Structures are given as structure tokens and as C-alpha cells.
Amino acid sequence: MARTVRGSGMKEVPLSEIKDDLSRFLREAETQEIVITRHGKPAGVLIGFESEEDWFEYRLEHDPRFLRRIEQARNSLRAGRGVRLEDIESE
């Protein structure tokens, strides 16, 4: 039986329930992550997207190449290299 994990905003649902009504759980996953359990233990997470933009943002946030580039940019700024947005004149 589905239950909300205290304090996390996540909902735990057994795999058997997910299989029976995946469409409903995908809709629910648009507003909260759903932990899928197998034999009472966490086995995966169902994450829904309200829009294509949400899907794009999720992919960026989990893309190792993008994350490396962000880290490189931050390191450059810390080392005094680069240009701040505030210093760029609009054309």
C-alpha cells in the first residue's frame, strides 16, 4: 500500500501497485517523486515532468558534461578569469 515518507515529500509505492496503474502514478509524479519499493525496500524512483522544459532541465542537471563545464567556469571565475555579466555592456 502507498504511503508518504515522513518529512521527505516523497511517496512510497510497491511495484505491484505501480504496474497496475502506471498512468496514474506518472501523473502523481509530476508533483512529487515516488519511491518504488520491491519487497518493502526502495528499488527505484519515478519522476514525472509537467512540461518539456522540465524534462530539458532534468537532463541538464544530470548531464556530466554540462556539470563539468559549470565547474570549470566557476573555477575560472574564482581564479580571476572570465567576465561578470554585470560588466558586459548591452549592444
PyMOL Python script that loads the backbone (N, CA, C, O; Angstrom):
from pymol import cmd

cmd.read_pdbstr("""\
ATOM      1  N   MET A   1       0.836  -1.181   0.000  1.00  0.00           N
ATOM      2  CA  MET A   1       0.000   0.000   0.000  1.00  0.00           C
ATOM      3  C   MET A   1       0.885   1.250   0.000  1.00  0.00           C
ATOM      4  O   MET A   1       1.903   1.291   0.692  1.00  0.00           O
ATOM      5  N   ALA A   2       0.498   2.270  -0.777  1.00  0.00           N
ATOM      6  CA  ALA A   2       1.252   3.515  -0.882  1.00  0.00           C
ATOM      7  C   ALA A   2       1.266   4.255   0.448  1.00  0.00           C
ATOM      8  O   ALA A   2       0.294   4.236   1.202  1.00  0.00           O
ATOM      9  N   ARG A   3       2.417   4.920   0.720  1.00  0.00           N
ATOM     10  CA  ARG A   3       2.499   5.746   1.918  1.00  0.00           C
ATOM     11  C   ARG A   3       3.476   6.882   1.662  1.00  0.00           C
ATOM     12  O   ARG A   3       4.397   6.747   0.856  1.00  0.00           O
ATOM     13  N   THR A   4       3.276   7.997   2.346  1.00  0.00           N
ATOM     14  CA  THR A   4       4.171   9.137   2.226  1.00  0.00           C
ATOM     15  C   THR A   4       5.323   8.958   3.202  1.00  0.00           C
ATOM     16  O   THR A   4       5.107   8.638   4.371  1.00  0.00           O
ATOM     17  N   VAL A   5       6.549   9.165   2.724  1.00  0.00           N
ATOM     18  CA  VAL A   5       7.728   9.066   3.574  1.00  0.00           C
ATOM     19  C   VAL A   5       7.799  10.341   4.395  1.00  0.00           C
ATOM     20  O   VAL A   5       7.879  11.435   3.837  1.00  0.00           O
ATOM     21  N   ARG A   6       7.771  10.211   5.713  1.00  0.00           N
ATOM     22  CA  ARG A   6       7.700  11.364   6.616  1.00  0.00           C
ATOM     23  C   ARG A   6       8.825  12.361   6.361  1.00  0.00           C
ATOM     24  O   ARG A   6      10.001  11.998   6.315  1.00  0.00           O
ATOM     25  N   GLY A   7       8.440  13.622   6.197  1.00  0.00           N
ATOM     26  CA  GLY A   7       9.393  14.716   6.081  1.00  0.00           C
ATOM     27  C   GLY A   7      10.104  14.834   4.746  1.00  0.00           C
ATOM     28  O   GLY A   7      10.860  15.786   4.552  1.00  0.00           O
ATOM     29  N   SER A   8       9.901  13.918   3.823  1.00  0.00           N
ATOM     30  CA  SER A   8      10.659  13.981   2.577  1.00  0.00           C
ATOM     31  C   SER A   8       9.839  14.476   1.392  1.00  0.00           C
ATOM     32  O   SER A   8      10.407  14.864   0.371  1.00  0.00           O
ATOM     33  N   GLY A   9       8.511  14.470   1.510  1.00  0.00           N
ATOM     34  CA  GLY A   9       7.674  14.860   0.388  1.00  0.00           C
ATOM     35  C   GLY A   9       7.604  13.786  -0.682  1.00  0.00           C
ATOM     36  O   GLY A   9       7.010  13.992  -1.740  1.00  0.00           O
ATOM     37  N   MET A  10       8.216  12.630  -0.404  1.00  0.00           N
ATOM     38  CA  MET A  10       8.171  11.517  -1.349  1.00  0.00           C
ATOM     39  C   MET A  10       7.094  10.526  -0.926  1.00  0.00           C
ATOM     40  O   MET A  10       6.710  10.439   0.240  1.00  0.00           O
ATOM     41  N   LYS A  11       6.640   9.809  -1.892  1.00  0.00           N
ATOM     42  CA  LYS A  11       5.625   8.792  -1.643  1.00  0.00           C
ATOM     43  C   LYS A  11       6.246   7.440  -1.973  1.00  0.00           C
ATOM     44  O   LYS A  11       6.921   7.302  -2.994  1.00  0.00           O
ATOM     45  N   GLU A  12       6.029   6.455  -1.132  1.00  0.00           N
ATOM     46  CA  GLU A  12       6.498   5.085  -1.398  1.00  0.00           C
ATOM     47  C   GLU A  12       5.337   4.251  -1.911  1.00  0.00           C
ATOM     48  O   GLU A  12       4.252   4.251  -1.330  1.00  0.00           O
ATOM     49  N   VAL A  13       5.576   3.537  -3.009  1.00  0.00           N
ATOM     50  CA  VAL A  13       4.536   2.712  -3.606  1.00  0.00           C
ATOM     51  C   VAL A  13       5.154   1.371  -4.005  1.00  0.00           C
ATOM     52  O   VAL A  13       6.208   1.342  -4.640  1.00  0.00           O
ATOM     53  N   PRO A  14       4.513   0.269  -3.641  1.00  0.00           N
ATOM     54  CA  PRO A  14       5.020  -1.039  -4.068  1.00  0.00           C
ATOM     55  C   PRO A  14       4.959  -1.192  -5.592  1.00  0.00           C
ATOM     56  O   PRO A  14       4.062  -0.665  -6.249  1.00  0.00           O
ATOM     57  N   LEU A  15       5.912  -1.908  -6.120  1.00  0.00           N
ATOM     58  CA  LEU A  15       5.980  -2.145  -7.556  1.00  0.00           C
ATOM     59  C   LEU A  15       4.677  -2.723  -8.096  1.00  0.00           C
ATOM     60  O   LEU A  15       4.254  -2.374  -9.198  1.00  0.00           O
ATOM     61  N   SER A  16       4.039  -3.602  -7.332  1.00  0.00           N
ATOM     62  CA  SER A  16       2.788  -4.218  -7.796  1.00  0.00           C
ATOM     63  C   SER A  16       1.713  -3.161  -8.052  1.00  0.00           C
ATOM     64  O   SER A  16       0.938  -3.296  -8.999  1.00  0.00           O
ATOM     65  N   GLU A  17       1.652  -2.109  -7.227  1.00  0.00           N
ATOM     66  CA  GLU A  17       0.670  -1.032  -7.455  1.00  0.00           C
ATOM     67  C   GLU A  17       1.037  -0.203  -8.663  1.00  0.00           C
ATOM     68  O   GLU A  17       0.164   0.196  -9.433  1.00  0.00           O
ATOM     69  N   ILE A  18       2.333   0.063  -8.840  1.00  0.00           N
ATOM     70  CA  ILE A  18       2.791   0.846  -9.995  1.00  0.00           C
ATOM     71  C   ILE A  18       2.401   0.124 -11.276  1.00  0.00           C
ATOM     72  O   ILE A  18       1.884   0.743 -12.206  1.00  0.00           O
ATOM     73  N   LYS A  19       2.643  -1.178 -11.332  1.00  0.00           N
ATOM     74  CA  LYS A  19       2.332  -1.952 -12.541  1.00  0.00           C
ATOM     75  C   LYS A  19       0.838  -1.931 -12.842  1.00  0.00           C
ATOM     76  O   LYS A  19       0.439  -1.937 -14.007  1.00  0.00           O
ATOM     77  N   ASP A  20       0.019  -1.907 -11.811  1.00  0.00           N
ATOM     78  CA  ASP A  20      -1.433  -1.929 -12.007  1.00  0.00           C
ATOM     79  C   ASP A  20      -1.991  -0.611 -12.518  1.00  0.00           C
ATOM     80  O   ASP A  20      -3.029  -0.594 -13.181  1.00  0.00           O
ATOM     81  N   ASP A  21      -1.308   0.506 -12.216  1.00  0.00           N
ATOM     82  CA  ASP A  21      -1.866   1.814 -12.581  1.00  0.00           C
ATOM     83  C   ASP A  21      -0.753   2.823 -12.881  1.00  0.00           C
ATOM     84  O   ASP A  21      -0.715   3.902 -12.289  1.00  0.00           O
ATOM     85  N   LEU A  22       0.141   2.476 -13.789  1.00  0.00           N
ATOM     86  CA  LEU A  22       1.291   3.322 -14.096  1.00  0.00           C
ATOM     87  C   LEU A  22       0.886   4.726 -14.526  1.00  0.00           C
ATOM     88  O   LEU A  22       1.516   5.700 -14.115  1.00  0.00           O
ATOM     89  N   SER A  23      -0.145   4.846 -15.339  1.00  0.00           N
ATOM     90  CA  SER A  23      -0.573   6.148 -15.841  1.00  0.00           C
ATOM     91  C   SER A  23      -0.910   7.109 -14.690  1.00  0.00           C
ATOM     92  O   SER A  23      -0.507   8.272 -14.718  1.00  0.00           O
ATOM     93  N   ARG A  24      -1.633   6.636 -13.702  1.00  0.00           N
ATOM     94  CA  ARG A  24      -1.990   7.480 -12.551  1.00  0.00           C
ATOM     95  C   ARG A  24      -0.746   7.900 -11.782  1.00  0.00           C
ATOM     96  O   ARG A  24      -0.631   9.056 -11.376  1.00  0.00           O
ATOM     97  N   PHE A  25       0.181   6.977 -11.580  1.00  0.00           N
ATOM     98  CA  PHE A  25       1.383   7.307 -10.821  1.00  0.00           C
ATOM     99  C   PHE A  25       2.294   8.255 -11.595  1.00  0.00           C
ATOM    100  O   PHE A  25       2.986   9.071 -10.985  1.00  0.00           O
ATOM    101  N   LEU A  26       2.309   8.167 -12.916  1.00  0.00           N
ATOM    102  CA  LEU A  26       3.070   9.144 -13.707  1.00  0.00           C
ATOM    103  C   LEU A  26       2.508  10.545 -13.514  1.00  0.00           C
ATOM    104  O   LEU A  26       3.261  11.512 -13.393  1.00  0.00           O
ATOM    105  N   ARG A  27       1.172  10.655 -13.486  1.00  0.00           N
ATOM    106  CA  ARG A  27       0.560  11.972 -13.237  1.00  0.00           C
ATOM    107  C   ARG A  27       0.941  12.474 -11.848  1.00  0.00           C
ATOM    108  O   ARG A  27       1.291  13.643 -11.687  1.00  0.00           O
ATOM    109  N   GLU A  28       0.876  11.596 -10.840  1.00  0.00           N
ATOM    110  CA  GLU A  28       1.234  11.992  -9.481  1.00  0.00           C
ATOM    111  C   GLU A  28       2.709  12.399  -9.395  1.00  0.00           C
ATOM    112  O   GLU A  28       3.065  13.304  -8.639  1.00  0.00           O
ATOM    113  N   ALA A  29       3.559  11.727 -10.171  1.00  0.00           N
ATOM    114  CA  ALA A  29       4.993  12.003 -10.128  1.00  0.00           C
ATOM    115  C   ALA A  29       5.343  13.375 -10.694  1.00  0.00           C
ATOM    116  O   ALA A  29       6.469  13.841 -10.517  1.00  0.00           O
ATOM    117  N   GLU A  30       4.405  14.029 -11.370  1.00  0.00           N
ATOM    118  CA  GLU A  30       4.657  15.387 -11.855  1.00  0.00           C
ATOM    119  C   GLU A  30       4.801  16.357 -10.698  1.00  0.00           C
ATOM    120  O   GLU A  30       5.424  17.406 -10.857  1.00  0.00           O
ATOM    121  N   THR A  31       4.242  16.038  -9.535  1.00  0.00           N
ATOM    122  CA  THR A  31       4.280  16.964  -8.393  1.00  0.00           C
ATOM    123  C   THR A  31       5.092  16.441  -7.210  1.00  0.00           C
ATOM    124  O   THR A  31       5.456  17.212  -6.322  1.00  0.00           O
ATOM    125  N   GLN A  32       5.382  15.129  -7.188  1.00  0.00           N
ATOM    126  CA  GLN A  32       6.230  14.587  -6.120  1.00  0.00           C
ATOM    127  C   GLN A  32       6.897  13.314  -6.604  1.00  0.00           C
ATOM    128  O   GLN A  32       6.309  12.540  -7.359  1.00  0.00           O
ATOM    129  N   GLU A  33       8.136  13.103  -6.162  1.00  0.00           N
ATOM    130  CA  GLU A  33       8.835  11.880  -6.533  1.00  0.00           C
ATOM    131  C   GLU A  33       8.179  10.696  -5.836  1.00  0.00           C
ATOM    132  O   GLU A  33       7.705  10.802  -4.705  1.00  0.00           O
ATOM    133  N   ILE A  34       8.163   9.580  -6.531  1.00  0.00           N
ATOM    134  CA  ILE A  34       7.567   8.367  -5.983  1.00  0.00           C
ATOM    135  C   ILE A  34       8.652   7.300  -5.894  1.00  0.00           C
ATOM    136  O   ILE A  34       9.249   6.919  -6.901  1.00  0.00           O
ATOM    137  N   VAL A  35       8.896   6.825  -4.681  1.00  0.00           N
ATOM    138  CA  VAL A  35       9.861   5.755  -4.467  1.00  0.00           C
ATOM    139  C   VAL A  35       9.139   4.435  -4.713  1.00  0.00           C
ATOM    140  O   VAL A  35       8.127   4.143  -4.075  1.00  0.00           O
ATOM    141  N   ILE A  36       9.661   3.647  -5.635  1.00  0.00           N
ATOM    142  CA  ILE A  36       9.076   2.346  -5.947  1.00  0.00           C
ATOM    143  C   ILE A  36       9.784   1.308  -5.088  1.00  0.00           C
ATOM    144  O   ILE A  36      11.012   1.216  -5.087  1.00  0.00           O
ATOM    145  N   THR A  37       8.997   0.532  -4.363  1.00  0.00           N
ATOM    146  CA  THR A  37       9.589  -0.479  -3.489  1.00  0.00           C
ATOM    147  C   THR A  37       9.346  -1.879  -4.036  1.00  0.00           C
ATOM    148  O   THR A  37       8.339  -2.149  -4.691  1.00  0.00           O
ATOM    149  N   ARG A  38      10.287  -2.749  -3.751  1.00  0.00           N
ATOM    150  CA  ARG A  38      10.163  -4.159  -4.087  1.00  0.00           C
ATOM    151  C   ARG A  38      10.425  -4.931  -2.797  1.00  0.00           C
ATOM    152  O   ARG A  38      11.501  -4.817  -2.209  1.00  0.00           O
ATOM    153  N   HIS A  39       9.457  -5.706  -2.366  1.00  0.00           N
ATOM    154  CA  HIS A  39       9.544  -6.442  -1.104  1.00  0.00           C
ATOM    155  C   HIS A  39       9.817  -5.498   0.067  1.00  0.00           C
ATOM    156  O   HIS A  39      10.553  -5.837   0.994  1.00  0.00           O
ATOM    157  N   GLY A  40       9.210  -4.301   0.010  1.00  0.00           N
ATOM    158  CA  GLY A  40       9.322  -3.328   1.100  1.00  0.00           C
ATOM    159  C   GLY A  40      10.594  -2.510   1.111  1.00  0.00           C
ATOM    160  O   GLY A  40      10.780  -1.684   2.005  1.00  0.00           O
ATOM    161  N   LYS A  41      11.479  -2.714   0.140  1.00  0.00           N
ATOM    162  CA  LYS A  41      12.752  -1.977   0.091  1.00  0.00           C
ATOM    163  C   LYS A  41      12.793  -1.093  -1.148  1.00  0.00           C
ATOM    164  O   LYS A  41      12.307  -1.492  -2.206  1.00  0.00           O
ATOM    165  N   PRO A  42      13.370   0.108  -1.031  1.00  0.00           N
ATOM    166  CA  PRO A  42      13.455   1.011  -2.188  1.00  0.00           C
ATOM    167  C   PRO A  42      14.159   0.340  -3.365  1.00  0.00           C
ATOM    168  O   PRO A  42      15.225  -0.255  -3.205  1.00  0.00           O
ATOM    169  N   ALA A  43      13.551   0.444  -4.554  1.00  0.00           N
ATOM    170  CA  ALA A  43      14.123  -0.172  -5.745  1.00  0.00           C
ATOM    171  C   ALA A  43      14.323   0.838  -6.877  1.00  0.00           C
ATOM    172  O   ALA A  43      15.083   0.579  -7.811  1.00  0.00           O
ATOM    173  N   GLY A  44      13.653   1.973  -6.801  1.00  0.00           N
ATOM    174  CA  GLY A  44      13.773   2.971  -7.853  1.00  0.00           C
ATOM    175  C   GLY A  44      12.932   4.187  -7.519  1.00  0.00           C
ATOM    176  O   GLY A  44      12.214   4.213  -6.519  1.00  0.00           O
ATOM    177  N   VAL A  45      13.034   5.200  -8.376  1.00  0.00           N
ATOM    178  CA  VAL A  45      12.283   6.436  -8.172  1.00  0.00           C
ATOM    179  C   VAL A  45      11.576   6.792  -9.473  1.00  0.00           C
ATOM    180  O   VAL A  45      12.175   6.748 -10.547  1.00  0.00           O
ATOM    181  N   LEU A  46      10.313   7.141  -9.369  1.00  0.00           N
ATOM    182  CA  LEU A  46       9.533   7.587 -10.520  1.00  0.00           C
ATOM    183  C   LEU A  46       9.460   9.112 -10.449  1.00  0.00           C
ATOM    184  O   LEU A  46       8.967   9.680  -9.474  1.00  0.00           O
ATOM    185  N   ILE A  47       9.961   9.761 -11.499  1.00  0.00           N
ATOM    186  CA  ILE A  47       9.971  11.221 -11.557  1.00  0.00           C
ATOM    187  C   ILE A  47       9.180  11.629 -12.790  1.00  0.00           C
ATOM    188  O   ILE A  47       9.487  11.191 -13.898  1.00  0.00           O
ATOM    189  N   GLY A  48       8.173  12.459 -12.605  1.00  0.00           N
ATOM    190  CA  GLY A  48       7.363  12.927 -13.726  1.00  0.00           C
ATOM    191  C   GLY A  48       7.751  14.343 -14.122  1.00  0.00           C
ATOM    192  O   GLY A  48       8.406  15.051 -13.357  1.00  0.00           O
ATOM    193  N   PHE A  49       7.352  14.749 -15.303  1.00  0.00           N
ATOM    194  CA  PHE A  49       7.649  16.089 -15.812  1.00  0.00           C
ATOM    195  C   PHE A  49       6.356  16.726 -16.276  1.00  0.00           C
ATOM    196  O   PHE A  49       5.597  16.133 -17.042  1.00  0.00           O
ATOM    197  N   GLU A  50       6.109  17.949 -15.801  1.00  0.00           N
ATOM    198  CA  GLU A  50       4.899  18.657 -16.204  1.00  0.00           C
ATOM    199  C   GLU A  50       4.998  19.205 -17.615  1.00  0.00           C
ATOM    200  O   GLU A  50       3.985  19.405 -18.285  1.00  0.00           O
ATOM    201  N   SER A  51       6.245  19.452 -18.072  1.00  0.00           N
ATOM    202  CA  SER A  51       6.422  20.045 -19.394  1.00  0.00           C
ATOM    203  C   SER A  51       7.729  19.560 -20.007  1.00  0.00           C
ATOM    204  O   SER A  51       8.556  18.944 -19.335  1.00  0.00           O
ATOM    205  N   GLU A  52       7.899  19.845 -21.282  1.00  0.00           N
ATOM    206  CA  GLU A  52       9.154  19.504 -21.951  1.00  0.00           C
ATOM    207  C   GLU A  52      10.310  20.303 -21.367  1.00  0.00           C
ATOM    208  O   GLU A  52      11.444  19.827 -21.334  1.00  0.00           O
ATOM    209  N   GLU A  53      10.024  21.523 -20.905  1.00  0.00           N
ATOM    210  CA  GLU A  53      11.068  22.338 -20.277  1.00  0.00           C
ATOM    211  C   GLU A  53      11.580  21.673 -18.999  1.00  0.00           C
ATOM    212  O   GLU A  53      12.782  21.674 -18.732  1.00  0.00           O
ATOM    213  N   ASP A  54      10.663  21.105 -18.211  1.00  0.00           N
ATOM    214  CA  ASP A  54      11.073  20.377 -17.006  1.00  0.00           C
ATOM    215  C   ASP A  54      11.975  19.201 -17.377  1.00  0.00           C
ATOM    216  O   ASP A  54      12.968  18.949 -16.693  1.00  0.00           O
ATOM    217  N   TRP A  55      11.647  18.481 -18.443  1.00  0.00           N
ATOM    218  CA  TRP A  55      12.442  17.356 -18.910  1.00  0.00           C
ATOM    219  C   TRP A  55      13.824  17.827 -19.337  1.00  0.00           C
ATOM    220  O   TRP A  55      14.827  17.190 -19.016  1.00  0.00           O
ATOM    221  N   PHE A  56      13.880  18.954 -20.068  1.00  0.00           N
ATOM    222  CA  PHE A  56      15.158  19.516 -20.513  1.00  0.00           C
ATOM    223  C   PHE A  56      16.015  19.893 -19.307  1.00  0.00           C
ATOM    224  O   PHE A  56      17.202  19.572 -19.268  1.00  0.00           O
ATOM    225  N   GLU A  57      15.423  20.573 -18.323  1.00  0.00           N
ATOM    226  CA  GLU A  57      16.167  20.972 -17.125  1.00  0.00           C
ATOM    227  C   GLU A  57      16.694  19.756 -16.363  1.00  0.00           C
ATOM    228  O   GLU A  57      17.826  19.770 -15.880  1.00  0.00           O
ATOM    229  N   TYR A  58      15.888  18.719 -16.254  1.00  0.00           N
ATOM    230  CA  TYR A  58      16.318  17.498 -15.574  1.00  0.00           C
ATOM    231  C   TYR A  58      17.538  16.899 -16.279  1.00  0.00           C
ATOM    232  O   TYR A  58      18.510  16.499 -15.639  1.00  0.00           O
ATOM    233  N   ARG A  59      17.462  16.847 -17.619  1.00  0.00           N
ATOM    234  CA  ARG A  59      18.592  16.294 -18.371  1.00  0.00           C
ATOM    235  C   ARG A  59      19.847  17.114 -18.160  1.00  0.00           C
ATOM    236  O   ARG A  59      20.927  16.545 -17.996  1.00  0.00           O
ATOM    237  N   LEU A  60      19.739  18.446 -18.158  1.00  0.00           N
ATOM    238  CA  LEU A  60      20.912  19.289 -17.925  1.00  0.00           C
ATOM    239  C   LEU A  60      21.494  19.059 -16.528  1.00  0.00           C
ATOM    240  O   LEU A  60      22.706  18.922 -16.364  1.00  0.00           O
ATOM    241  N   GLU A  61      20.624  19.021 -15.541  1.00  0.00           N
ATOM    242  CA  GLU A  61      21.071  18.855 -14.152  1.00  0.00           C
ATOM    243  C   GLU A  61      21.779  17.528 -13.925  1.00  0.00           C
ATOM    244  O   GLU A  61      22.515  17.379 -12.949  1.00  0.00           O
ATOM    245  N   HIS A  62      21.565  16.560 -14.815  1.00  0.00           N
ATOM    246  CA  HIS A  62      22.159  15.236 -14.637  1.00  0.00           C
ATOM    247  C   HIS A  62      23.150  14.872 -15.748  1.00  0.00           C
ATOM    248  O   HIS A  62      23.560  13.718 -15.862  1.00  0.00           O
ATOM    249  N   ASP A  63      23.526  15.849 -16.555  1.00  0.00           N
ATOM    250  CA  ASP A  63      24.464  15.609 -17.648  1.00  0.00           C
ATOM    251  C   ASP A  63      25.891  15.870 -17.154  1.00  0.00           C
ATOM    252  O   ASP A  63      26.222  17.014 -16.841  1.00  0.00           O
ATOM    253  N   PRO A  64      26.743  14.840 -17.074  1.00  0.00           N
ATOM    254  CA  PRO A  64      28.097  15.032 -16.546  1.00  0.00           C
ATOM    255  C   PRO A  64      28.916  16.048 -17.347  1.00  0.00           C
ATOM    256  O   PRO A  64      29.727  16.771 -16.768  1.00  0.00           O
ATOM    257  N   ARG A  65      28.721  16.114 -18.659  1.00  0.00           N
ATOM    258  CA  ARG A  65      29.472  17.090 -19.466  1.00  0.00           C
ATOM    259  C   ARG A  65      29.086  18.516 -19.091  1.00  0.00           C
ATOM    260  O   ARG A  65      29.948  19.384 -18.955  1.00  0.00           O
ATOM    261  N   PHE A  66      27.784  18.755 -18.926  1.00  0.00           N
ATOM    262  CA  PHE A  66      27.311  20.082 -18.551  1.00  0.00           C
ATOM    263  C   PHE A  66      27.818  20.452 -17.158  1.00  0.00           C
ATOM    264  O   PHE A  66      28.281  21.571 -16.938  1.00  0.00           O
ATOM    265  N   LEU A  67      27.729  19.521 -16.233  1.00  0.00           N
ATOM    266  CA  LEU A  67      28.183  19.779 -14.860  1.00  0.00           C
ATOM    267  C   LEU A  67      29.681  20.073 -14.822  1.00  0.00           C
ATOM    268  O   LEU A  67      30.118  20.928 -14.053  1.00  0.00           O
ATOM    269  N   ARG A  68      30.481  19.371 -15.650  1.00  0.00           N
ATOM    270  CA  ARG A  68      31.922  19.649 -15.724  1.00  0.00           C
ATOM    271  C   ARG A  68      32.179  21.064 -16.234  1.00  0.00           C
ATOM    272  O   ARG A  68      33.048  21.769 -15.722  1.00  0.00           O
ATOM    273  N   ARG A  69      31.416  21.472 -17.248  1.00  0.00           N
ATOM    274  CA  ARG A  69      31.608  22.822 -17.807  1.00  0.00           C
ATOM    275  C   ARG A  69      31.259  23.893 -16.783  1.00  0.00           C
ATOM    276  O   ARG A  69      31.937  24.917 -16.695  1.00  0.00           O
ATOM    277  N   ILE A  70      30.199  23.660 -16.007  1.00  0.00           N
ATOM    278  CA  ILE A  70      29.821  24.613 -14.960  1.00  0.00           C
ATOM    279  C   ILE A  70      30.940  24.711 -13.929  1.00  0.00           C
ATOM    280  O   ILE A  70      31.306  25.809 -13.511  1.00  0.00           O
ATOM    281  N   GLU A  71      31.482  23.570 -13.519  1.00  0.00           N
ATOM    282  CA  GLU A  71      32.568  23.564 -12.529  1.00  0.00           C
ATOM    283  C   GLU A  71      33.807  24.276 -13.073  1.00  0.00           C
ATOM    284  O   GLU A  71      34.462  25.022 -12.345  1.00  0.00           O
ATOM    285  N   GLN A  72      34.127  24.052 -14.343  1.00  0.00           N
ATOM    286  CA  GLN A  72      35.270  24.738 -14.952  1.00  0.00           C
ATOM    287  C   GLN A  72      35.051  26.245 -14.975  1.00  0.00           C
ATOM    288  O   GLN A  72      35.974  27.012 -14.701  1.00  0.00           O
ATOM    289  N   ALA A  73      33.843  26.668 -15.299  1.00  0.00           N
ATOM    290  CA  ALA A  73      33.536  28.101 -15.336  1.00  0.00           C
ATOM    291  C   ALA A  73      33.660  28.706 -13.938  1.00  0.00           C
ATOM    292  O   ALA A  73      34.210  29.796 -13.781  1.00  0.00           O
ATOM    293  N   ARG A  74      33.156  28.010 -12.932  1.00  0.00           N
ATOM    294  CA  ARG A  74      33.266  28.511 -11.555  1.00  0.00           C
ATOM    295  C   ARG A  74      34.725  28.617 -11.131  1.00  0.00           C
ATOM    296  O   ARG A  74      35.117  29.593 -10.492  1.00  0.00           O
ATOM    297  N   ASN A  75      35.528  27.619 -11.483  1.00  0.00           N
ATOM    298  CA  ASN A  75      36.950  27.659 -11.136  1.00  0.00           C
ATOM    299  C   ASN A  75      37.647  28.826 -11.825  1.00  0.00           C
ATOM    300  O   ASN A  75      38.496  29.482 -11.222  1.00  0.00           O
ATOM    301  N   SER A  76      37.299  29.090 -13.077  1.00  0.00           N
ATOM    302  CA  SER A  76      37.879  30.227 -13.800  1.00  0.00           C
ATOM    303  C   SER A  76      37.524  31.539 -13.116  1.00  0.00           C
ATOM    304  O   SER A  76      38.377  32.413 -12.964  1.00  0.00           O
ATOM    305  N   LEU A  77      36.267  31.679 -12.704  1.00  0.00           N
ATOM    306  CA  LEU A  77      35.862  32.915 -12.027  1.00  0.00           C
ATOM    307  C   LEU A  77      36.588  33.075 -10.702  1.00  0.00           C
ATOM    308  O   LEU A  77      37.011  34.179 -10.360  1.00  0.00           O
ATOM    309  N   ARG A  78      36.742  31.978  -9.944  1.00  0.00           N
ATOM    310  CA  ARG A  78      37.466  32.040  -8.662  1.00  0.00           C
ATOM    311  C   ARG A  78      38.918  32.444  -8.877  1.00  0.00           C
ATOM    312  O   ARG A  78      39.511  33.106  -8.027  1.00  0.00           O
ATOM    313  N   ALA A  79      39.500  32.043 -10.023  1.00  0.00           N
ATOM    314  CA  ALA A  79      40.894  32.362 -10.327  1.00  0.00           C
ATOM    315  C   ALA A  79      41.042  33.756 -10.942  1.00  0.00           C
ATOM    316  O   ALA A  79      42.142  34.163 -11.314  1.00  0.00           O
ATOM    317  N   GLY A  80      39.934  34.476 -11.043  1.00  0.00           N
ATOM    318  CA  GLY A  80      40.003  35.831 -11.562  1.00  0.00           C
ATOM    319  C   GLY A  80      39.911  35.920 -13.072  1.00  0.00           C
ATOM    320  O   GLY A  80      40.106  36.998 -13.634  1.00  0.00           O
ATOM    321  N   ARG A  81      39.624  34.839 -13.731  1.00  0.00           N
ATOM    322  CA  ARG A  81      39.465  34.856 -15.186  1.00  0.00           C
ATOM    323  C   ARG A  81      37.976  34.919 -15.510  1.00  0.00           C
ATOM    324  O   ARG A  81      37.138  34.507 -14.708  1.00  0.00           O
ATOM    325  N   GLY A  82      37.668  35.422 -16.655  1.00  0.00           N
ATOM    326  CA  GLY A  82      36.274  35.499 -17.067  1.00  0.00           C
ATOM    327  C   GLY A  82      35.722  36.898 -16.923  1.00  0.00           C
ATOM    328  O   GLY A  82      36.403  37.796 -16.426  1.00  0.00           O
ATOM    329  N   VAL A  83      34.484  37.085 -17.358  1.00  0.00           N
ATOM    330  CA  VAL A  83      33.820  38.386 -17.326  1.00  0.00           C
ATOM    331  C   VAL A  83      32.476  38.206 -16.627  1.00  0.00           C
ATOM    332  O   VAL A  83      31.704  37.303 -16.949  1.00  0.00           O
ATOM    333  N   ARG A  84      32.217  39.083 -15.668  1.00  0.00           N
ATOM    334  CA  ARG A  84      30.934  39.027 -14.979  1.00  0.00           C
ATOM    335  C   ARG A  84      29.840  39.575 -15.891  1.00  0.00           C
ATOM    336  O   ARG A  84      30.096  40.460 -16.707  1.00  0.00           O
ATOM    337  N   LEU A  85      28.630  39.055 -15.754  1.00  0.00           N
ATOM    338  CA  LEU A  85      27.508  39.540 -16.558  1.00  0.00           C
ATOM    339  C   LEU A  85      27.289  41.034 -16.358  1.00  0.00           C
ATOM    340  O   LEU A  85      26.942  41.753 -17.294  1.00  0.00           O
ATOM    341  N   GLU A  86      27.495  41.491 -15.125  1.00  0.00           N
ATOM    342  CA  GLU A  86      27.295  42.914 -14.830  1.00  0.00           C
ATOM    343  C   GLU A  86      28.257  43.812 -15.592  1.00  0.00           C
ATOM    344  O   GLU A  86      27.983  44.996 -15.784  1.00  0.00           O
ATOM    345  N   ASP A  87      29.389  43.252 -16.030  1.00  0.00           N
ATOM    346  CA  ASP A  87      30.412  44.041 -16.720  1.00  0.00           C
ATOM    347  C   ASP A  87      30.240  44.050 -18.240  1.00  0.00           C
ATOM    348  O   ASP A  87      30.969  44.745 -18.947  1.00  0.00           O
ATOM    349  N   ILE A  88      29.291  43.289 -18.727  1.00  0.00           N
ATOM    350  CA  ILE A  88      29.059  43.243 -20.174  1.00  0.00           C
ATOM    351  C   ILE A  88      28.072  44.347 -20.551  1.00  0.00           C
ATOM    352  O   ILE A  88      26.975  44.441 -19.998  1.00  0.00           O
ATOM    353  N   GLU A  89      28.485  45.168 -21.494  1.00  0.00           N
ATOM    354  CA  GLU A  89      27.608  46.253 -21.967  1.00  0.00           C
ATOM    355  C   GLU A  89      26.614  45.701 -22.968  1.00  0.00           C
ATOM    356  O   GLU A  89      26.970  44.883 -23.817  1.00  0.00           O
ATOM    357  N   SER A  90      25.360  46.148 -22.871  1.00  0.00           N
ATOM    358  CA  SER A  90      24.387  45.718 -23.870  1.00  0.00           C
ATOM    359  C   SER A  90      24.639  46.440 -25.174  1.00  0.00           C
ATOM    360  O   SER A  90      25.046  47.602 -25.212  1.00  0.00           O
ATOM    361  N   GLU A  91      24.386  45.719 -26.220  1.00  0.00           N
ATOM    362  CA  GLU A  91      24.659  46.285 -27.556  1.00  0.00           C
ATOM    363  C   GLU A  91      23.468  47.005 -28.084  1.00  0.00           C
ATOM    364  O   GLU A  91      23.512  47.543 -29.191  1.00  0.00           O
TER     365      GLU A  91
END
""", "prot")
cmd.dss("prot")
cmd.show_as("cartoon", "prot")
cmd.util.cbc("prot")
cmd.orient("prot")
